Amino acid sequence: MSNKTHSDAPIMADEVLSKSEAWVINNKKSIITVIAVFVIILVGSMAYKTYVAEPKEKEASEAIFAAENLFAAQDFEKALNGDGANLGFLQIADEYGSTAAGNLAHAYAGMALAQLGRYEEAIEELKAFDGEDKIITPAALGTLGSCYAHTGDADAAAKYFVEAAEVADNNGLSPYYLLQAGNIYETQGNASKALKLYEQIKNDYSTSSIATDIDKYINRVK
């Protein structure tokens, strides 16, 4: 059955064209205005990218470099708040939030806060991070899982550990996160969910170091 509707006096192609021409003539001034606005927006966005966005991105990238070094040295307080000469992750995220480096600063800030035991603040920063890469994003999600575990929200913890494993999808991180989630489900008495994750480690990440001992976890929840 056709979905087309038919009127008693169908509009012919020529009539449609005539009506379109009439509409253009009657609205010529409005169309010119819209085009002008579009051109202004286009030129403006190009100018913004060249003279504002790109320099800001460069500034943010340079600023985050020093904070990353402090983070690597496990000086988390200075990595967060700066060392007097360089900005910390919190300031970078605040001042350069619209840049890629500013976004990354949220992830680093969250991980640094978690290391300092400030879990609620860490959760806030980590949730402000928006990433899709295979390195920082799984680490951020895994840290979220850890933070929720520390604050007593086991369901959220397990959820983020599983998500971290899915995003990472490698032998180094995924089995670790799946094991953490499995342990949480096991502690909650949810043997079936724990078993599913333990078997995933055995089947999907069989060459990982965690997989060598996974049978004892599987046998424990069967």
Residue pairs with C-beta under 8 A, 6 or more apart in sequence:
24 31
53 98
53 99
56 96
56 98
56 99
57 96
57 99
57 100
57 101
59 96
60 92
60 95
60 96
60 99
60 100
60 101
60 102
60 105
61 99
61 100
61 101
63 86
63 87
63 92
63 96
63 101
64 89
64 92
64 101
64 104
64 105
64 108
66 83
66 85
66 86
66 87
67 79
67 82
67 86
67 87
67 88
67 89
67 92
67 105
67 108
68 79
68 108
70 76
70 78
70 79
70 83
70 86
70 88
71 79
71 89
71 108
71 111
71 112
74 115
75 83
76 112
76 113
76 115
76 116
77 116
78 88
79 88
79 89
79 108
79 112
80 88
80 89
80 90
80 109
80 112
80 113
80 116
81 88
81 90
81 91
82 88
82 91
87 95
88 109
89 105
89 106
89 108
89 109
89 112
90 105
90 109
90 125
92 101
92 102
92 105
93 102
93 103
93 105
93 106
93 109
93 125
93 128
95 102
96 102
96 105
97 103
97 106
103 129
103 130
103 131
104 129
104 131
104 136
106 125
106 126
106 128
106 129
107 125
107 126
107 129
107 131
107 136
107 137
107 139
107 140
109 122
109 125
110 122
110 123
110 124
110 125
110 126
110 128
110 129
110 140
110 143
110 144
110 147
111 122
111 126
111 139
111 140
111 143
113 119
113 121
113 122
113 125
114 122
114 126
114 143
114 146
114 147
117 150
119 147
119 150
119 151
120 147
120 151
122 143
122 147
123 144
123 147
123 148
123 151
126 140
126 141
126 143
126 144
126 147
127 144
129 136
129 137
129 140
131 137
131 140
132 167
134 167
134 168
134 169
134 170
137 167
138 164
138 165
138 167
138 168
138 173
138 177
139 164
139 173
141 160
141 161
141 163
141 164
141 167
142 160
142 161
142 164
142 173
142 176
142 177
142 180
144 156
144 160
144 164
145 156
145 157
145 158
145 159
145 160
145 161
145 164
145 177
145 180
145 181
146 157
146 180
147 157
148 154
148 156
148 157
148 160
149 157
149 180
149 184
154 184
154 187
154 188
157 180
157 181
157 184
158 180
158 181
158 184
158 185
158 193
159 181
161 177
161 178
161 180
161 181
161 184
162 177
162 178
162 181
162 197
164 173
164 177
165 173
165 174
165 175
165 176
165 177
165 178
165 181
166 174
168 174
168 177
171 205
171 207
171 208
172 208
174 201
174 204
174 205
174 208
175 201
175 205
175 208
175 209
175 210
175 211
175 214
176 210
178 197
178 198
178 200
178 201
178 205
179 197
179 198
179 201
179 210
179 214
179 217
181 197
182 193
182 194
182 195
182 197
182 198
182 201
182 217
183 194
185 191
185 193
185 194
185 197
186 194
186 217
186 220
186 221
191 221
191 222
194 217
194 221
195 218
195 221
195 222
198 214
198 217
198 218
198 221
199 218
201 208
201 210
201 211
201 214
202 211
202 214
202 215
202 218
205 211
